[in-house]
Amino acid sequence: MMAEKTTMAFGWRVYGLGVMALGMACLAFGDFDPGQPVPENFPARTALAYAAGAFMVAAAAAVEWRRTAAWGAAALTVYYALFVVILMNGRLLLRDYAVFVTYENIAEQIAIAAGGLIVYASTARIDTALAARLTRLGRLAFGVCALVFGGAHFVYMNLTAPLVPKWLPPTQEFWGYATGIGFVAAGVAILTGVQARLAAILVTAMLASFALLVNEPMLIADHSSHMNWTESAVNLAVIGAAWVVADSLARPKR
């Protein structure tokens, strides 16, 4: 007998839009998202980039419609977990295991996979106990990603601080450290379950502020840059994933 599951709200819609934007960027530029590293000399690389973009757009579009959300979310979870994280980024991890940015890049892809897993668990017609286990796995994965995001702020403060608008008081470094601490605190909260929903909500808001203060100004300044488009799209997808985590921690509606 299927028990009632937590109702997902806008989070899964934002998640779908973010992944759809990533796929559209692949189609527009005829290239993979930089977070999906495929060697330049890989056979039929451009054709595969178009295929990947079309797949992401189709699967993300399916996520937007309740009747097909589970199928779309399952497809994205498998694609990101197996192909992007293990096959594409696994090679880089073996080569650059001592470089922290490698873990940050992988964490972004895992966060998107985690969002898809939670959406699947919340929309698929599966046993409630299995859905709960999958949801918890997705939350834990996102919590670890938040820790990695926070660590990257400290390791690469020389790159993080300049992204903060100069007009924002008190200093760029202050906000670089503050957001890093915020990510770490949120990761700990989500992993331990202590004020986890509040932490997920605050992370969602913080990521949204990055879009407004960092990603969108960079995109407006250079809208021809593939990197700027994909960075904005990845941020939107991770915003959606964080929102999905927050939604999953809400009390089920009776």
C-alpha positions as CSV (number, residue, x, y, z in Angstrom):
1,M,0.0,0.0,0.0
2,M,1.4,3.4,-1.0
3,A,1.6,5.8,1.9
4,E,1.5,9.5,1.2
5,K,4.8,11.1,0.3
6,T,6.1,14.6,0.8
7,T,4.6,16.9,-1.9
8,M,7.3,18.6,-4.0
9,A,6.6,22.2,-4.8
10,F,8.5,24.7,-7.0
11,G,11.9,23.1,-6.4
12,W,11.5,20.3,-8.9
13,R,10.3,22.9,-11.5
14,V,13.4,25.0,-11.0
15,Y,15.6,21.9,-11.1
16,G,14.1,20.9,-14.4
17,L,14.6,24.4,-15.9
18,G,18.2,24.4,-14.8
19,V,19.0,21.1,-16.5
20,M,17.0,22.2,-19.5
21,A,19.1,25.4,-19.7
22,L,22.3,23.3,-19.6
23,G,21.0,21.1,-22.4
24,M,20.1,24.1,-24.5
25,A,23.6,25.6,-24.0
26,C,25.1,22.3,-25.3
27,L,22.8,22.6,-28.4
28,A,23.5,26.3,-28.9
29,F,27.3,25.9,-28.7
30,G,27.7,22.4,-30.1
31,D,29.8,21.4,-27.1
32,F,29.5,19.7,-23.7
33,D,29.0,21.5,-20.4
34,P,32.5,22.1,-19.0
35,G,31.4,20.0,-16.0
36,Q,31.1,17.0,-18.4
37,P,34.7,16.7,-19.6
38,V,35.0,14.8,-22.8
39,P,38.4,14.7,-24.5
40,E,38.7,17.0,-27.6
41,N,39.8,14.1,-29.8
42,F,37.0,11.7,-28.7
43,P,35.3,10.2,-31.8
44,A,32.2,12.0,-32.9
45,R,32.5,14.4,-30.0
46,T,30.4,17.1,-31.5
47,A,27.6,14.7,-32.4
48,L,27.7,13.3,-28.9
49,A,27.5,16.8,-27.5
50,Y,24.3,17.5,-29.5
51,A,22.9,14.2,-28.4
52,A,23.7,14.9,-24.7
53,G,22.1,18.3,-25.0
54,A,19.0,16.9,-26.6
55,F,18.7,14.2,-24.0
56,M,19.0,16.7,-21.1
57,V,16.4,19.0,-22.7
58,A,14.0,16.1,-23.2
59,A,14.5,14.6,-19.8
60,A,14.3,17.9,-18.0
61,A,11.1,18.7,-19.9
62,A,9.7,15.4,-18.7
63,V,10.5,16.5,-15.1
64,E,8.3,19.6,-15.6
65,W,5.2,17.4,-16.2
66,R,3.9,15.5,-13.2
67,R,2.9,12.4,-15.2
68,T,6.4,12.0,-16.6
69,A,8.4,13.6,-13.8
70,A,9.6,10.2,-12.4
71,W,10.8,9.0,-15.8
72,G,12.6,12.3,-16.5
73,A,14.2,12.4,-13.0
74,A,15.3,8.8,-13.2
75,A,16.9,9.4,-16.6
76,L,18.8,12.4,-15.3
77,T,19.9,10.7,-12.1
78,V,21.4,7.8,-14.1
79,Y,23.0,10.1,-16.7
80,Y,24.6,12.3,-14.1
81,A,25.6,9.6,-11.6
82,L,26.9,7.0,-14.2
83,F,28.0,8.9,-17.2
84,V,28.9,12.3,-15.9
85,V,30.3,11.6,-12.4
86,I,31.8,8.1,-13.0
87,L,32.8,7.9,-16.6
88,M,33.5,11.6,-17.5
89,N,34.8,12.9,-14.2
90,G,36.3,9.7,-12.9
91,R,39.1,9.9,-15.4
92,L,40.0,13.5,-14.1
93,L,39.7,12.4,-10.5
94,L,42.4,9.7,-11.1
95,R,44.6,12.2,-12.8
96,D,44.0,15.3,-10.6
97,Y,43.1,13.8,-7.2
98,A,45.3,16.3,-5.4
99,V,43.6,19.4,-6.9
100,F,40.6,20.6,-4.9
101,V,38.8,22.1,-7.8
102,T,38.4,18.5,-9.2
103,Y,36.2,17.7,-6.2
104,E,34.3,21.0,-6.5
105,N,33.4,20.2,-10.2
106,I,32.4,16.7,-9.3
107,A,30.3,18.0,-6.4
108,E,28.3,20.1,-8.8
109,Q,27.4,17.1,-10.9
110,I,26.6,15.0,-7.8
111,A,24.3,17.7,-6.5
112,I,22.4,17.6,-9.8
113,A,22.2,13.8,-9.6
114,A,21.0,14.1,-6.0
115,G,18.2,16.5,-7.0
116,G,17.1,14.0,-9.7
117,L,17.1,11.1,-7.2
118,I,14.9,13.0,-4.7
119,V,12.5,14.1,-7.4
120,Y,12.2,10.4,-8.6
121,A,11.7,9.1,-5.1
122,S,8.9,11.7,-4.5
123,T,7.1,11.2,-7.8
124,A,7.5,7.5,-8.7
125,R,5.0,4.8,-7.8
126,I,7.4,2.9,-5.5
127,D,7.2,1.6,-2.0
128,T,7.3,4.3,0.7
129,A,10.2,2.7,2.5
130,L,12.3,2.6,-0.7
131,A,11.3,6.2,-1.5
132,A,12.4,7.3,2.0
133,R,15.8,5.5,1.6
134,L,16.4,7.1,-1.8
135,T,15.4,10.5,-0.5
136,R,17.8,10.2,2.4
137,L,20.6,9.1,0.0
138,G,19.9,12.2,-2.1
139,R,20.0,14.5,1.0
140,L,23.2,13.0,2.3
141,A,24.9,13.4,-1.1
142,F,23.8,17.0,-1.3
143,G,25.0,17.6,2.2
144,V,28.5,16.3,1.3
145,C,28.4,18.5,-1.8
146,A,27.7,21.6,0.3
147,L,30.8,20.8,2.4
148,V,32.9,20.7,-0.7
149,F,31.4,23.9,-2.0
150,G,32.3,25.6,1.3
151,G,35.8,24.2,1.2
152,A,36.3,25.6,-2.3
153,H,35.6,29.1,-1.0
154,F,38.4,28.8,1.5
155,V,40.9,27.0,-0.8
156,Y,40.3,29.4,-3.7
157,M,39.5,32.6,-1.8
158,N,41.7,34.5,-4.3
159,L,39.2,33.5,-7.0
160,T,36.1,33.6,-4.9
161,A,36.4,37.1,-3.4
162,P,36.7,39.0,-6.7
163,L,33.4,37.5,-7.8
164,V,31.6,39.5,-5.0
165,P,30.5,42.9,-6.2
166,K,32.8,45.6,-4.9
167,W,29.9,47.8,-3.8
168,L,28.7,45.2,-1.3
169,P,29.9,46.1,2.2
170,P,32.0,45.4,4.2
171,T,34.5,43.7,1.9
172,Q,34.7,41.1,-0.8
173,E,36.8,38.8,1.4
174,F,34.2,39.0,4.2
175,W,31.4,37.6,1.9
176,G,33.8,35.0,0.5
177,Y,34.4,33.6,3.9
178,A,30.8,34.1,5.1
179,T,29.4,32.1,2.1
180,G,32.0,29.4,2.6
181,I,31.0,29.1,6.3
182,G,27.4,29.1,5.2
183,F,27.9,26.1,2.9
184,V,29.8,24.2,5.5
185,A,27.2,24.9,8.2
186,A,24.4,23.8,5.8
187,G,26.2,20.6,4.9
188,V,26.7,19.7,8.6
189,A,23.0,20.5,9.3
190,I,21.7,18.4,6.3
191,L,24.0,15.5,7.2
192,T,23.1,15.5,10.9
193,G,19.4,16.4,10.5
194,V,19.7,19.3,12.9
195,Q,17.7,22.3,11.4
196,A,18.2,20.6,8.1
197,R,15.2,22.1,6.3
198,L,16.2,25.6,7.4
199,A,19.7,25.0,6.2
200,A,18.5,23.8,2.8
201,I,16.2,26.9,2.5
202,L,19.1,29.2,3.3
203,V,21.4,27.5,0.9
204,T,18.8,27.8,-1.8
205,A,18.5,31.6,-1.1
206,M,22.3,31.9,-1.0
207,L,22.7,30.2,-4.4
208,A,19.9,32.4,-5.8
209,S,21.8,35.5,-4.6
210,F,24.9,34.2,-6.5
211,A,22.7,34.1,-9.7
212,L,21.6,37.7,-9.1
213,L,24.9,39.2,-8.0
214,V,27.5,37.1,-9.9
215,N,26.2,34.9,-12.7
216,E,23.7,37.2,-14.4
217,P,26.0,40.3,-14.4
218,M,28.8,38.1,-16.0
219,L,26.4,36.7,-18.5
220,I,25.1,40.2,-19.5
221,A,28.7,41.5,-19.8
222,D,29.7,38.6,-22.1
223,H,26.7,36.8,-23.5
224,S,28.7,35.1,-26.2
225,S,30.7,33.0,-23.6
226,H,29.8,29.3,-23.4
227,M,31.3,29.2,-19.9
228,N,29.0,32.1,-18.7
229,W,25.9,30.4,-20.0
230,T,26.8,27.0,-18.5
231,E,27.8,28.5,-15.2
232,S,24.4,30.3,-14.9
233,A,22.6,27.1,-15.9
234,V,24.6,24.9,-13.5
235,N,23.8,27.4,-10.7
236,L,20.1,27.3,-11.5
237,A,20.1,23.5,-11.5
238,V,21.9,23.4,-8.1
239,I,19.4,26.0,-6.8
240,G,16.7,23.6,-7.9
241,A,18.4,20.6,-6.2
242,A,18.8,22.6,-3.0
243,W,15.1,23.6,-3.2
244,V,14.2,19.9,-3.8
245,V,16.1,19.0,-0.6
246,A,14.2,21.6,1.4
247,D,10.9,20.4,0.0
248,S,11.7,16.9,0.9
249,L,12.3,17.9,4.5
250,A,8.8,19.5,4.8
251,R,6.1,17.7,6.7
252,P,4.0,15.5,4.5
253,K,0.5,16.9,3.7
254,R,-2.3,14.8,5.0
